[in-house]
Amino acid sequence: MPEDQRIRRTGVDSSIRTAAVWQVVAASTGRQQQQLGRPLRVLDLGGGSGGFAVPLAEAGHDVVVVDPSPDALASLDRRAGEAGVGERVRGFQGDSNTLGEAVAEPVDLVCCHGVLEYVDDPSATIAALRDALAPGGVVSLLVAQRLAAVLSRALAGQFDAARTALVSTDGRWGPTDPLPRRFDVEEIHERLVASGLTPVSTQGVRVFTDLVPSAYLDSEADRASLLALEQAVAERQAAAFLGRLGAGLHVLAVRAD
């Protein structure tokens, strides 16, 4: 495959799995940088090998990635070095309990993508994110969404599992579900507000991606069309009801004080 096609398929701004989230994060960081008149200080909790951290550093921001996996952090170092932004990306082995050790001063942006599903206490983690933020700082939160599991189990003919996912307190479809929990929009908003954060942007992502058979994505044109559909749903308030079916829920929230 030609190099330019590999870049289009795997870049954070063009991957079906990340493009909608990146678009919102990039726009938010652009506004913040304009207001502050300087690059942002960014904390990426659970950022692993740098899928978002490296592009943020390439945009000129300083990023600390906190992750419990030494292997992921080693990959982060390599990835940042290859991208020429090693001086703007720092890895720290830890979790939400060690954020105070990882960052010396309050940050302007916290990314927390795919983390709350696994932590022991999601509310305590959100409170730690809030404490790491400077006044006016932004949290980018991405979590797994309940209704997507309900729909996918039902379409697979697993109707009891679909019902379990719908009525269970944790959004799981059964004891073999690989995720410890999923969330609803209202629950995430309540947890954010309780921690002193104000939601300002909410979108469902990957509404169709996880349901489309791979046979329908044989070409770059197919993938581009699906990406355009996902972005259209994410961008249009009139399609917000479809967002509740997205595999992921992306929320931006601001620390007002």
C-alpha positions, 0 to 999 in steps of 0.5 A, a space after each residue: 500500500 502506498 505510504 500516503 494511503 497508510 497515513 490517511 488510514 491511520 492518522 488520528 484525524 482520519 481514522 474512523 475510530 478517532 476522527 470525530 473525537 480529534 476534531 472536537 479536541 483540536 478545535 477546543 485546544 485551538 480556542 484555548 491557545 488563542 485565549 491563553 496566548 501560549 501552547 497548552 499544558 496537557 495531561 493524558 490519563 491512560 494515554 498509552 502509546 500516544 495516539 492523542 498525545 503525539 498529535 497534540 505535541 505536534 500541534 505545539 503543546 506540552 503533554 504528560 502521559 500517565 499510564 500504568 503500563 511500562 510497555 505502553 510508555 516505552 512505545 510512547 517514547 519511540 513514537 514521540 521520538 520518531 515524530 520529532 516531538 520527544 522534548 514535548 512529550 513525557 511519560 509517567 507510570 501511574 494512575 489517577 491517584 498519582 496525578 499530583 506527582 506527574 504534573 508540577 502545575 495545573 494543566 489546561 487540558 486533560 484527556 481521559 479516553 477509555 479509562 473510566 470503564 476500568 477504574 475502581 471509582 469513576 467519580 473519584 477519578 473525575 474529581 482527580 481530573 478536576 483537581 489537576 485542571 487550572 481554572 477554565 481548563 477542559 476535560 476531554 472524556 471518552 467512555 463506552 456507551 450503554 445503548 451501543 451494547 444493547 443494539 449490538 447484542 440484539 442484532 447478534 440475536 443475543 436478546 437476553 444479553 441485550 436486555 441485561 445490558 439495558 437494565 443492569 446498573 453497570 451497562 454490562 451484558 453478562 459475566 463474560 462481558 469484557 468491559 467492567 462498565 458502560 455509561 449513559 449520557 445522564 450519568 456522565 453529566 451528573 458525575 461531572 457536575 458533582 465534581 465541579 465540572 460543567 459539560 459544554 459539548 456532548 457527542 456520540 461517536 462510532 454510531 455505525 463503525 462497530 456494526 458495519 461488516 468489514 466486507 463493506 470496507 474494502 476500499 479507501 472510498 468505502 472507509 472515507 464514506 463511512 467516516 463522512 457519515 460518522 462525522 455528519 452524525 457527530 456534528 449535527 444536533 438534529 442527529 443527537 438521538 443517533 449519538 446515543 447509539 454510538 459505541 463511545 460517548 465524548 464529552 468536553 467539560 470545563 472547570 469554571 473556578 
